[in-house]
C-alpha cells in the first residue's frame, strides 16, 4: 500500500468494532458476511480478519472466484467508520492463541453497543468460535463515517 | 415476452420485521472495475412482493457502484426472530417523487429535524430494487435473545375499539373535555400512554400544544413550526408519519452532524419545550384534518423500538379524521352557544354593557387565601407580547394579551367573572376577524396556568364563562 495504516487508525481498527465484509463473484454479483475482529500487522499494510467458520464458508462462494474484499469497521455508538479495500491472500483456521484477542474485541464491541441501549444479551448466540483467519493485503483506506464525506480516501491520517 | 419471475423462496411479506429499521441493514455493491463495497444502511423499505427501496441520501460509493453495476445484496435482520436474511437485488429505478418517495422523505426529515440536521440529512431519491432471491442465513444467528423481549404489540385498532373511541368523543361536553377524553381513551383502549394534541397557533404555520398525557411536564403552550420534528412534518405534509428505531437513527444522524457544518439552532427563551420521552424510539403522528382544514396534529410515542405498526398508522389516521371533525364541531357549537347564551343573558340582566363586571367590585374570598401563598409579580412585555410570572415565562401572543386583560381588570375593579363573548368583543385583544381561535386560546391559557401558576387559576363556570381566582398577593408590571 502506498500509505501504510497510521498508528492511531490501527488502534481504532483493533478497538472492538462492528465489522462487515463485502466480496463479489466472477459476474460482479456482490456478497458479504459479518466478521468478528481484525489485527493490523506490524508492516501496517496487511491485516488478519477473523470470521466464524460458517461465515467463512458463505464467503468462500465468491472468494473462490475473486480474492478482492472490502472490510467496513464501524463503532456503533458514534458511527465513526472506515473501509479497507484489499485482496485475500490466504485463508486458514484461527489459532487458539488468537482467540483471546477476538474475545477482547467482541467484548469491547458489546460494551459500546450497551452504551447505546443495545443489551449484550442480543449477541449471546453469536457464534465466535471456531473461526477462520483471512490474511488480507490492504490496498486502500476510505472514510466511511456516514455523511457528506463518506467515501473520501483517507490521506494516511486518522479519520475525524 | 419475458416469463414471469419465479416466486421467491421466502416471500418478502414474511420479512415485515426486517423493514422496521431496528437493526442496521448492510448493503453490498461492486464497482464496474470489480472492487466490492459494503455500507451500513439507514433503512430498507418494502415496496411490493418483488421490490424493496433503499434511501439515497448522499452521492456515496454505493450509489456510484449501482449506477455502474445495478447488482447489489442487502443483509437484513428480523428484529423479532433474530433471523438474518440476504437479498440479491437489481436496481430498477430511482424515484424522486410520489407516495413511496414522500413516505421515505418524511421519515428521514423527522430524524433530521429532531437532530437539527434539516437540509443536510435529506432524501435525494428512493432507489427501487427488484428482489432476485431471498436467503435465510442459518450461520448468522443474529440478535435474537433480547430483541424478542420487545416483540411488537398486536395492532389494536379494531372496529370495536374505534366504536368505543367514537362513543367517548360523542359524550364529551366541551372541547376542553374532548381533548382529555381523547388522550385518556387512546391510553385505555390502545395502550398508548404518551400522547399529545397540538392545534393551530396564533401565527400561521405554527402549532401549539393544548393537551398531553403521560409526561411529567405537560408542556401546554409549547409551539412547533411546520416542518419541525415529527409533529411539524405531519402538519406540513398533512400526512401521517411513523418512525421506528429512533435511537439508532439518532446515533446515525449524530454521526452525520459531526461530519457536517455545525448548525446551531438556539431556541428563544420564551418558548416552552415540547414534552417528549427522553429517548423515544417509536413515534406516530397524524394530521387532524376536517373539511380540508388542518386543525392540528395528534402524536403518540413510545420508548419501545417498534411499537407502532404500519396498520396503526392507517388506523390512527382514520381516528384523526373523527377527532378533527369532533374538535371542529365542538368549536362551532361552543361559539354558537356562547352567542345564544349571551344574548339571553343580555336580555335578562338589562341594563348591562359588555364591559360591566358581573360581580361586585369588592375583592372577596380569593383574597382571603392570598396570604397563604407568597406574593407574585406578573410582568407583561409589550413588545414581545409575553407574560412572565415571578420571572418565569408563562404565555405569549394572544393568550398573553388575554391573561393581561383578565389580571388588569381584576386588579382595577375586582372583576372575577368573565365570558368568552365579552373577550371576543374586546377590541384591545386584537383578535383575528375570522376563526379567532379564542376557545382554544382560553383552553391553552387555563391549562398553562393550572400547570405552572397555582396562584392564578381560571375555573370554568358553564359554557362560555369562567371565573378568575387569584390566591396570592399579585402585583402587575407592564414593561415596554
Interface residues (C-beta under 8 A of the other chain):
Chain A: X20 X21 X22 X23 X24 X27 X28 X29 X30 X31 X32 X33 X34 X52 X54 X55 X57 X58 X66 X68 X69 X70 X71 X72 X74 X76 X77 X78 X79 X80 X81 X83 X85 X116 X117 X118 X119 X121 X122 X123 X124 X125 X126 X127 X142 X144 X145 X146 X147 X148 X149 X150 X151 X160
Chain B: X26 X28 X29 X30 X32 X34 X35 X36 X37 X38 X39 X40 X42 X58 X60 X61 X69 X71 X72 X73 X75 X82 X86 X88 X120 X137 X138 X139 X140 X141 X142 X143 X144 X145 X146 X147 X247 X248 X251 X252 X254 X255 X256 X257 X258 X259 X260 X279
